[in-house]
Each structure stands twice: as structure tokens, then as C-alpha cells.
Amino acid sequence: MRRDPHQLESEIFDEFEENARAVIFDGSCEKFLASIPDETIQLIVTSPPYNLGKTYEKRVHLDEYLKWQEQIIAECVRVLAPSGSICWQVGNFVINGEIIPLDIVLYPFFAKHGLKLRNRIVWHFEHGLHCSKRLSGRHETIMWFTKSEDYKFDLDKIRVPQKYPGKRHFKGPKAGQLSGNPLGKNPGDVWVFPNVKNNHVEKTVHPCQFPVELVDRLVLSLTDKNDWVLDPFLGVGTTVASAVLRGRRGCGSEKMKEYVEIARERVQKAIDGVLPVRPMNTPVYDPANAGKSLTHNSWTLVDDKDSWNQINLVEEVRVAGWSKSEDC
Ligand SMILES: C[S@@+](CC[C@H](N)C(=O)[O-])C[C@H]1O[C@@H](n2cnc3c(N)ncnc32)[C@H](O)[C@@H]1O
């Protein structure tokens, strides 16, 4: 018997099922994507492996990696609804200290299917490797593509507070009226969210999980309630958790068993309304405002004692070497 497609199931399904609310497939995205009917998914949000040799990937020649990505992208385009979006979040492939931004090399694989790039969103964060031979990387990008000109996008769902919410036009025909949209302003294409490191409330054992708020912005603006959201490289389930929290349907595949288990636990917590998440629009933590003593700036020479502190610090580093620098 066919069930009502608008009814959301509370259990997590193992395989793609039209009536499900959440699906977590334990296996490769190649296999999972093949099980999804054409034009079913409203939004695909993912961050694929970058071919850096992390614990969850085998580093291969760049050409081989790109060929593989091209095939996955083609399948994603097949399952995407005509009004749907793909958001592909990537950083750099690095070889012998040379960086190859993956968005540059992956772009043609979307463009060849006629997908339109609407934004190249820069995600800025504060923490990461400390490089010694180039500037430390503190951003990654999200390429947002749509399948057609007629795409879902609701800016009002993701507006952020105006800098001067009560400001009014001072003269002219609009004098006295609010100068900014009272619903808030467009968040722009540079997003500042802390990446999920040790002190983050959402941290699991996964080395590179999405912050929920990053996925939330995409889910809220690019889908409606009950629409399907897919992440072929699911990791610990962030995309499905965000979809569930926002009243959408979420599905994804992950090939590492350890992550699949964590994804299931997190999504179940999202369904039960107890998943710990960093609330949207929380200001980025500023240790100086939090009154931390370690924020005392020893470069500011207030008196002789401070100047002496800085000289000591420099000498200490010179003798011991700066062990936190990475050869990247
Ligand atoms: C960059 S991580 C994504 C993390 C995810 N955004 C999160 O919030 O947890 C990429 C993930 O893709 C998984 N993966 C790699 N190849 C895969 C494949 N062929 N099928 C499914 N998952 C794969 C890896 O195990 C890894 O967990």
C-alpha cells in the first residue's frame, strides 16, 4: 500500500525511500546515487574529499581524482530537480607546496551540464594549519549552481540583522522611512562561521565536519518544507541533521562505518530535538571581549616591562624554534 508522501517518518531509513524523513546509506555514493530516481532532489550540499590523503581517502593522481568527481557530479545533476541547486564546498588540493583550488578545476564539470553558477561563496574561518612557506589558508569556497533559470531561492529566510536597524532616510522623497530592509540585510557572499574544532559544541571525531549553521543557510534559502536535501559525502551526518531540523527530508551516503554510526546518532538527536548546535547568527567568539588575560598584546609597548616581555618571547622562539609551523 502506498503511504502518504507528505507524512514524515520518524525512523532513519538505510536506503532511499520516497516517504522517509531521513536516509543514511552505509556505503559508497556511487551506489547510493544510482538508487535515487531522476529529478528527485531539491538541494545537494556536500564537501567531497580533497584528495589530500586524509584518514578517509586514498590520495591518487589529480587526473584520476578529477575523473571520479566528474562522474559523481554527472549523477548529482541527474537526480537534481529542475528548480534545484547544487552547493559544492571545497578547499585546495596541495602538491609539493603548490595549491590547486578545487573550485577552479571542478567548475567545468558543472558548466558542461548547463548548470549556472549563482555565487562562489567564501567561507572564512579562523583556525587551521599554520603555514611557514605561504600564507595560512583561512577560507574555503562553496560553488552554488542552479539547474535552470527558474530556481527556488528565498532570501528572506536568511537575512541577517542590519548594521543600523533603526536608520531612516534623512532627506529626499523617502525622508523618515527606514533606509534598510526591516527584515534584515542580504548576508552577502562571504560567510564567517567558526570551523568545527575542539571547543565547538558540534565537534565529533570527524576531522572536517560542516558547521550546522553553514548548511542551514543553504537549506533555508534553497528548499521548502518536505523537499529532499542530499549529501553524497555525508561524513558524520551534518547535512541530514540540518535538513531534519528545518523540516526537510535529508539523505546521504558515507563509506566509513565509524562515521555512519555517528551520523545515525546525530540525526536521531536532530529528530528528537536534542542535537547540540551552535545557534545561527551567534557572533564569532572574541577572546578580547571575553576578558581573557592571554589576549594581552605584548607587541604594544606600554612600559619598559612589556617591552622586556616581548624581547624575551622573541628570544624564546628563536632558541626553541616555532614548533607549531607546518611545512605547508
Ligand atoms: C570532507 S568529508 C565530509 C564531512 C561532512 N561534510 C560532515 O559534516 O561530516 C568527506 C567524507 O566523504 C566520505 N567519502 C569518501 N569517498 C566516499 C564515497 N565514494 N562514498 C561515500 N562517502 C565517501 C569520507 O569518508 C568523508 O567522511
The ligand as a MOL file (V3000), in Angstrom:
LIG
                    3D

  0  0  0     0  0            999 V3000
M  V30 BEGIN CTAB
M  V30 COUNTS 27 29 0 0 0
M  V30 BEGIN ATOM
M  V30 1 C 35.0600 16.1940 3.7160 0
M  V30 2 S 34.2610 14.8310 4.4510 0 CHG=1
M  V30 3 C 32.6100 15.4230 4.6100 0
M  V30 4 C 32.2430 15.7330 6.0370 0
M  V30 5 C 30.8040 16.1680 6.1740 0
M  V30 6 N 30.5450 17.4250 5.4930 0
M  V30 7 C 30.4000 16.3190 7.6790 0
M  V30 8 O 29.8600 17.3640 8.0600 0
M  V30 9 O 30.6320 15.3950 8.4310 0 CHG=-1
M  V30 10 C 34.1300 13.7040 3.1030 0
M  V30 11 C 33.5120 12.3760 3.5080 0
M  V30 12 O 33.2690 11.6030 2.3220 0
M  V30 13 C 33.4640 10.2270 2.6400 0
M  V30 14 N 33.6740 9.5090 1.3670 0
M  V30 15 C 34.7770 9.4710 0.5870 0
M  V30 16 N 34.5490 8.7630 -0.5480 0
M  V30 17 C 33.2550 8.3710 -0.4920 0
M  V30 18 C 32.4090 7.6320 -1.3690 0
M  V30 19 N 32.8440 7.1570 -2.5220 0
M  V30 20 N 31.1340 7.4370 -0.9920 0
M  V30 21 C 30.6510 7.9110 0.1930 0
M  V30 22 N 31.4130 8.6070 1.0710 0
M  V30 23 C 32.6910 8.8420 0.7300 0
M  V30 24 C 34.6470 10.2410 3.5970 0
M  V30 25 O 34.7100 9.0790 4.3860 0
M  V30 26 C 34.3970 11.5250 4.4000 0
M  V30 27 O 33.7310 11.2540 5.6210 0
M  V30 END ATOM
M  V30 BEGIN BOND
M  V30 1 1 1 2
M  V30 2 1 2 3
M  V30 3 1 2 10
M  V30 4 1 3 4
M  V30 5 1 4 5
M  V30 6 1 5 6
M  V30 7 1 5 7
M  V30 8 2 7 8
M  V30 9 1 7 9
M  V30 10 1 10 11
M  V30 11 1 11 12
M  V30 12 1 11 26
M  V30 13 1 12 13
M  V30 14 1 13 14
M  V30 15 1 13 24
M  V30 16 1 14 15
M  V30 17 1 14 23
M  V30 18 2 15 16
M  V30 19 1 16 17
M  V30 20 1 17 18
M  V30 21 2 17 23
M  V30 22 1 18 19
M  V30 23 2 18 20
M  V30 24 1 20 21
M  V30 25 2 21 22
M  V30 26 1 22 23
M  V30 27 1 24 25
M  V30 28 1 24 26
M  V30 29 1 26 27
M  V30 END BOND
M  V30 END CTAB
M  END
